[in-house]
């Protein structure tokens, strides 16, 4: 049965604030654990008014403290923003507090605009040293005897490391390193099938992983009817258009007429960028997920649901969880 996981950006919605967004994150994580989700990951983004998870390691700690068994991690930490030693210490601390439950997925992008990336106090060329930084980070966890600089906590701890990507670079690197790979198909689907093929074809078994493991991001919104789900999805669509226009703000409420006001190019961009999405009733989403899993042969799905109302968001994730077993039975 394919595992379902959750990727949460701790959405700050119009009329609310970051404190409530973080409380909602903890509430959703508790429910996700009860519903059988495998992982609960938080994403690092900066200077985005709709995202409350910028201090990602801190939020992971809060989620782990309020759950007991679900794996909790970063999807991901944007490594160019940080020194590998700091990341090793942060996630070593999390693993020491919540042993056997912490994941560390690493991305090569800054997760923000260039001005904010500079404000994060990292070299603007840091993305170019991503492979070396990953190797340095792994070395802090391995902590061979005689290593002068050690991550404390962190040294000697077994923290699964993932590589995230939206291009072929991450797929190749994850394959060469023998690490699990997460593809950001929920917002950058263009190279999804190519990246999966490259990763699987070039994968080298390692001390970390014996065979390739692909996790794919997918937008999933479920409601009683297709029309209701499509309306809920307009919050995510509006946020995407606002990002493209440079008019950032909190996650807006649904707007049934939103698409009608867009230019043809903006509608095309939405269709392309958010094409890895299944939005509709339970029956519609089940059929779409079965097709997606069959086509990609994904080893794991990580679900994204940027829904304005928290209770409605909970219900969408709950309905998605009920589909996992049904899909597993039908596809076995």
C-alpha positions as CSV (number, residue, x, y, z in Angstrom):
1,X,0.0,0.0,0.0
2,X,1.5,3.3,-1.1
3,X,2.2,5.7,1.8
4,X,0.5,9.1,1.9
5,X,2.3,12.0,3.5
6,X,1.5,15.7,4.0
7,X,3.4,18.8,3.0
8,X,2.3,21.8,5.0
9,X,3.3,25.4,4.4
10,X,1.4,26.6,7.6
11,X,-0.8,28.8,5.5
12,X,-1.6,32.3,6.9
13,X,-5.1,33.1,5.6
14,X,-6.8,36.5,5.1
15,X,-8.2,37.8,8.4
16,X,-5.9,35.6,10.5
17,X,-2.3,35.6,11.6
18,X,0.8,33.4,11.9
19,X,0.0,32.3,15.4
20,X,-3.3,30.8,14.3
21,X,-1.6,29.3,11.2
22,X,0.9,27.5,13.5
23,X,-1.9,26.3,15.8
24,X,-3.7,24.9,12.8
25,X,-0.5,23.1,11.7
26,X,-0.2,21.4,15.0
27,X,-3.9,20.4,14.9
28,X,-3.6,19.1,11.4
29,X,-0.5,17.0,12.3
30,X,-2.4,15.4,15.2
31,X,-5.2,14.5,12.9
32,X,-2.8,13.3,10.2
33,X,-1.2,10.9,12.7
34,X,-4.6,9.5,13.7
35,X,-5.6,9.1,10.0
36,X,-2.5,7.0,9.2
37,X,-0.3,9.5,7.2
38,X,3.3,8.4,7.1
39,X,5.1,11.8,7.3
40,X,4.3,15.4,8.1
41,X,6.8,17.8,6.4
42,X,7.1,21.5,6.7
43,X,8.5,23.7,4.0
44,X,11.1,26.6,4.3
45,X,10.0,29.8,2.5
46,X,10.9,33.3,3.4
47,X,9.3,36.7,3.0
48,X,6.0,35.2,1.9
49,X,3.0,36.6,3.8
50,X,1.0,33.4,3.3
51,X,3.6,31.0,4.8
52,X,4.3,30.7,8.6
53,X,6.9,27.9,8.4
54,X,10.0,30.1,7.7
55,X,11.7,28.9,10.9
56,X,11.2,25.3,9.7
57,X,13.2,23.5,12.4
58,X,11.4,25.3,15.1
59,X,8.0,24.4,13.7
60,X,9.1,20.7,13.2
61,X,9.9,20.7,16.9
62,X,6.5,22.0,17.8
63,X,4.8,19.4,15.6
64,X,6.9,16.5,16.9
65,X,6.2,17.6,20.5
66,X,2.5,17.4,19.9
67,X,2.5,14.0,18.1
68,X,3.9,10.6,19.1
69,X,4.5,8.4,16.1
70,X,4.2,10.2,12.7
71,X,7.5,11.0,11.1
72,X,8.1,14.8,11.1
73,X,10.6,16.6,8.9
74,X,11.6,19.3,6.5
75,X,10.3,19.3,2.9
76,X,12.7,20.9,2.7
77,X,15.5,22.9,4.2
78,X,16.9,25.2,1.6
79,X,20.6,24.4,2.1
80,X,22.0,27.5,0.3
81,X,20.5,29.6,3.1
82,X,22.4,27.8,5.9
83,X,25.7,26.4,6.9
84,X,25.7,22.6,6.9
85,X,27.0,22.6,10.5
86,X,24.0,24.7,11.7
87,X,21.6,22.3,9.9
88,X,23.4,19.3,11.5
89,X,23.1,20.8,14.9
90,X,19.4,21.7,14.5
91,X,18.3,18.3,13.2
92,X,20.6,16.5,15.6
93,X,18.8,18.3,18.4
94,X,15.4,17.3,16.9
95,X,16.5,13.7,16.5
96,X,17.8,13.6,20.1
97,X,14.5,14.9,21.4
98,X,12.3,12.7,19.1
99,X,14.4,9.7,18.2
100,X,13.5,7.8,15.0
101,X,11.0,10.3,13.8
102,X,12.9,13.1,12.1
103,X,13.5,13.5,8.3
104,X,15.7,16.0,6.6
105,X,15.0,16.8,3.0
106,X,17.3,19.3,1.3
107,X,16.6,21.7,-1.5
108,X,19.0,23.7,-3.7
109,X,16.8,26.8,-4.3
110,X,16.6,29.7,-1.7
111,X,12.8,29.4,-1.2
112,X,12.4,33.1,-1.7
113,X,13.4,36.1,-3.9
114,X,17.0,37.1,-4.5
115,X,16.9,40.2,-2.2
116,X,15.6,38.1,0.7
117,X,18.2,35.4,-0.1
118,X,20.9,38.0,0.3
119,X,19.3,39.1,3.6
120,X,19.7,35.5,4.8
121,X,23.4,36.2,4.9
122,X,24.6,33.5,2.5
123,X,26.7,33.9,-0.5
124,X,24.6,34.4,-3.7
125,X,26.6,31.6,-5.3
126,X,25.8,29.1,-2.5
127,X,23.5,27.0,-4.7
128,X,26.5,26.1,-6.8
129,X,28.1,24.3,-3.9
130,X,25.0,22.3,-3.0
131,X,26.6,18.9,-3.6
132,X,29.6,19.8,-1.5
133,X,27.3,21.1,1.2
134,X,25.3,17.9,1.3
135,X,28.5,15.9,1.6
136,X,29.7,18.1,4.4
137,X,26.3,17.8,6.2
138,X,26.5,14.0,5.9
139,X,30.0,14.0,7.3
140,X,28.8,15.8,10.5
141,X,26.3,13.0,11.1
142,X,28.9,10.3,10.4
143,X,31.4,12.0,12.7
144,X,34.4,9.8,12.0
145,X,37.1,9.6,14.7
146,X,39.5,12.5,14.5
147,X,37.0,14.9,13.0
148,X,37.9,18.2,14.5
149,X,34.5,20.0,14.1
150,X,31.5,18.0,15.4
151,X,27.8,18.7,15.4
152,X,26.6,18.3,19.0
153,X,23.9,17.0,19.0
154,X,24.1,15.4,15.6
155,X,27.3,13.4,15.5
156,X,26.6,9.7,15.1
157,X,22.8,10.1,14.7
158,X,20.9,8.3,12.0
159,X,18.8,11.0,10.3
160,X,17.4,10.1,6.9
161,X,18.5,12.7,4.3
162,X,16.4,13.3,1.1
163,X,17.2,15.3,-2.0
164,X,14.4,17.5,-3.3
165,X,14.2,18.8,-6.8
166,X,12.2,20.2,-9.7
167,X,14.8,19.5,-12.5
168,X,17.1,16.8,-13.6
169,X,20.0,18.1,-11.4
170,X,18.4,16.8,-8.2
171,X,17.4,13.5,-9.7
172,X,21.0,12.8,-10.9
173,X,22.5,13.9,-7.6
174,X,20.1,11.8,-5.5
175,X,20.8,8.8,-7.8
176,X,24.5,9.1,-7.5
177,X,24.4,9.5,-3.7
178,X,21.9,6.6,-3.3
179,X,19.5,8.9,-1.4
180,X,15.6,9.0,-1.6
181,X,14.3,11.7,-4.0
182,X,11.3,14.0,-3.7
183,X,10.1,15.8,-6.8
184,X,8.2,19.0,-6.6
185,X,5.5,18.0,-9.1
186,X,2.9,19.9,-7.1
187,X,4.2,23.2,-8.5
188,X,6.9,22.3,-11.1
189,X,5.6,19.3,-13.0
190,X,7.2,19.8,-16.4
191,X,10.2,17.5,-15.9
192,X,8.5,15.0,-13.6
193,X,8.6,11.9,-15.8
194,X,12.1,12.7,-17.0
195,X,13.4,13.2,-13.5
196,X,11.8,9.9,-12.3
197,X,13.4,8.0,-15.2
198,X,16.9,9.6,-14.6
199,X,16.8,8.9,-10.9
200,X,15.7,5.3,-11.3
201,X,18.1,4.5,-14.2
202,X,21.1,6.0,-12.5
203,X,20.4,5.0,-8.9
204,X,23.4,3.5,-7.0
205,X,22.6,1.5,-3.9
206,X,24.3,3.0,-0.9
207,X,24.6,2.8,2.9
208,X,21.5,4.9,3.0
209,X,19.2,3.1,0.6
210,X,19.2,-0.2,-1.2
211,X,16.8,0.7,-4.0
212,X,15.4,3.9,-5.4
213,X,12.5,5.6,-3.6
214,X,10.5,8.4,-5.3
215,X,8.1,10.7,-3.5
216,X,5.9,12.9,-5.7
217,X,4.1,16.1,-4.6
218,X,0.5,16.4,-5.6
219,X,-2.2,18.9,-4.9
220,X,-5.3,17.1,-3.6
221,X,-8.6,18.9,-2.7
222,X,-11.6,16.8,-1.9
223,X,-15.2,17.9,-1.2
224,X,-18.7,16.6,-1.5
225,X,-18.9,17.6,-5.1
226,X,-16.5,18.4,-7.9
227,X,-17.8,22.0,-8.1
228,X,-17.3,22.6,-4.4
229,X,-13.7,21.2,-4.6
230,X,-12.9,23.3,-7.6
231,X,-14.1,26.4,-5.7
232,X,-11.9,25.5,-2.7
233,X,-8.9,25.1,-5.0
234,X,-9.3,28.8,-6.2
235,X,-7.6,29.9,-3.0
236,X,-4.4,28.1,-4.1
237,X,-4.9,29.4,-7.7
238,X,-5.2,32.9,-6.5
239,X,-2.1,32.6,-4.4
240,X,-0.2,31.4,-7.4
241,X,-1.3,34.3,-9.6
242,X,-0.5,36.8,-6.8
243,X,3.0,35.3,-6.6
244,X,3.4,35.7,-10.4
245,X,2.1,39.3,-10.3
246,X,4.3,40.2,-7.3
247,X,1.2,41.1,-5.2
248,X,1.9,38.8,-2.3
249,X,-0.5,38.5,0.6
250,X,-2.2,35.9,2.9
251,X,-4.1,33.0,1.4
252,X,-7.3,34.4,0.1
253,X,-10.8,32.9,0.5
254,X,-12.3,30.9,-2.4
255,X,-13.7,32.9,-5.3
256,X,-15.9,31.1,-7.8
257,X,-15.5,33.8,-10.4
258,X,-11.7,34.1,-10.0
259,X,-10.7,32.3,-13.2
260,X,-13.1,34.3,-15.3
261,X,-11.1,37.5,-14.5
262,X,-7.7,36.1,-15.6
263,X,-5.9,36.7,-18.9
264,X,-5.5,33.8,-21.2
265,X,-1.8,33.6,-20.4
266,X,-2.5,33.5,-16.6
267,X,-5.0,30.7,-17.1
268,X,-2.4,28.8,-19.2
269,X,0.2,29.3,-16.4
270,X,-2.1,27.9,-13.8
271,X,-3.0,24.9,-16.0
272,X,0.7,24.2,-16.6
273,X,2.1,24.9,-13.1
274,X,-0.6,23.2,-11.1
275,X,-1.3,20.4,-13.5
276,X,-0.4,17.7,-11.0
277,X,-3.6,18.1,-9.0
278,X,-6.7,16.1,-8.4
279,X,-9.6,18.2,-7.3
280,X,-13.1,16.9,-6.9
281,X,-15.4,14.4,-5.1
282,X,-14.1,11.3,-3.4
283,X,-14.8,9.2,-6.5
284,X,-13.2,11.6,-8.9
285,X,-10.1,11.9,-6.8
286,X,-9.7,8.2,-6.3
287,X,-9.8,7.6,-10.0
288,X,-7.3,10.3,-10.6
289,X,-4.9,9.1,-7.9
290,X,-5.0,5.6,-9.2
291,X,-4.1,6.9,-12.7
292,X,-1.3,9.1,-11.3
293,X,0.2,6.2,-9.3
294,X,-0.1,3.8,-12.1
295,X,1.6,6.2,-14.6
296,X,4.4,7.3,-12.3
297,X,4.9,4.2,-10.2
298,X,5.6,6.6,-7.3
299,X,6.8,4.9,-4.1
300,X,5.1,7.6,-2.0
301,X,2.8,10.6,-2.4
302,X,3.1,13.8,-0.4
303,X,-0.2,15.7,-0.5
304,X,-0.7,19.5,-0.6
305,X,-4.0,21.2,0.2
306,X,-3.9,25.0,0.4
307,X,-7.5,25.4,1.6
308,X,-8.7,28.6,3.2
309,X,-10.9,27.2,6.0
310,X,-9.1,25.0,8.5
311,X,-12.0,22.6,9.2
312,X,-12.6,22.2,5.5
313,X,-8.9,21.5,5.0
314,X,-9.0,18.8,7.7
315,X,-11.9,17.1,6.0
316,X,-10.2,17.1,2.7
317,X,-7.1,15.4,4.2
318,X,-9.3,12.9,6.1
319,X,-11.1,11.9,3.0
320,X,-7.8,11.5,1.2
321,X,-6.6,9.2,4.0
322,X,-9.6,7.0,3.5
323,X,-8.7,6.5,-0.2
324,X,-5.2,5.2,0.5
325,X,-6.4,1.7,1.6
326,X,-9.0,1.5,-1.2
327,X,-6.4,2.4,-3.8
328,X,-4.0,-0.1,-2.4
329,X,-6.6,-2.9,-2.6
330,X,-7.7,-2.0,-6.1
331,X,-4.1,-1.7,-7.5
332,X,-2.7,-4.8,-5.8
